[in-house]
């Protein structure tokens, strides 16, 4: 079984175009459950590293758009 992260990368929307609303909802909730399970298996340090990565991505995007945003937390994982 592939993990949630790799299944996000391999996502193919063409399979969903002919799905009924109930099938689509089932696929969405199944994917959500896989991602939650995968996140729960990560160490606290890895979760923190990924949170910092997301903060930096959001900050750069907002900065480029000229919108104020708090600076990302400093990376203290190497301390």
C-alpha positions as CSV (number, residue, x, y, z in Angstrom):
1,X,0.0,0.0,0.0
2,X,1.3,3.4,-0.9
3,X,1.5,6.1,1.7
4,X,-0.8,9.2,1.6
5,X,2.0,11.5,0.5
6,X,2.8,9.5,-2.7
7,X,-0.9,9.0,-3.5
8,X,-1.3,12.8,-3.4
9,X,1.5,13.1,-6.0
10,X,-0.1,10.4,-8.3
11,X,-3.6,11.8,-8.1
12,X,-5.5,11.5,-11.4
13,X,-8.7,13.6,-11.7
14,X,-9.8,12.0,-14.9
15,X,-11.1,9.0,-12.9
16,X,-13.4,11.2,-10.9
17,X,-15.1,13.0,-13.8
18,X,-17.6,10.1,-14.3
19,X,-18.1,9.4,-10.6
20,X,-21.4,9.9,-8.9
21,X,-21.5,12.4,-6.0
22,X,-21.7,9.5,-3.5
23,X,-18.6,7.8,-5.2
24,X,-16.8,11.1,-5.2
25,X,-17.5,11.7,-1.5
26,X,-16.4,8.2,-0.7
27,X,-13.1,8.7,-2.5
28,X,-12.5,12.1,-0.8
29,X,-13.2,10.7,2.7
30,X,-11.0,7.6,2.1
31,X,-8.2,9.9,1.0
32,X,-8.6,12.0,4.0
33,X,-8.5,9.0,6.3
34,X,-5.3,7.7,4.6
35,X,-3.6,11.1,5.0
36,X,-4.6,11.3,8.7
37,X,-3.3,7.8,9.3
38,X,0.0,8.7,7.5
39,X,0.4,11.9,9.5
40,X,-0.3,10.1,12.8
41,X,2.6,7.8,12.0
42,X,5.2,10.6,11.7
43,X,7.4,11.7,14.6
44,X,6.8,15.0,16.3
45,X,10.0,16.3,14.8
46,X,8.9,15.4,11.3
47,X,5.5,17.0,11.9
48,X,7.2,20.2,13.1
49,X,9.5,20.2,10.1
50,X,6.6,19.9,7.7
51,X,4.7,22.7,9.6
52,X,7.7,25.0,9.2
53,X,7.8,24.1,5.5
54,X,4.2,25.0,5.0
55,X,4.6,28.3,7.0
56,X,7.5,29.3,4.7
57,X,5.5,28.5,1.6
58,X,2.5,30.5,2.8
59,X,4.7,33.4,3.9
60,X,6.5,33.6,0.5
61,X,3.2,33.5,-1.4
62,X,1.6,36.2,0.7
63,X,4.8,38.3,0.6
64,X,4.9,38.0,-3.2
65,X,1.3,39.2,-3.3
66,X,2.1,42.2,-1.1
67,X,-0.1,41.0,1.8
68,X,1.2,41.3,5.3
69,X,1.8,38.0,7.1
70,X,3.6,37.0,10.3
71,X,7.1,35.6,9.6
72,X,7.5,31.9,9.8
73,X,8.8,30.4,13.0
74,X,12.5,29.9,13.2
75,X,13.8,26.5,12.4
76,X,15.2,25.0,15.7
77,X,15.2,21.4,14.7
78,X,19.0,21.3,14.4
79,X,19.5,22.6,18.0
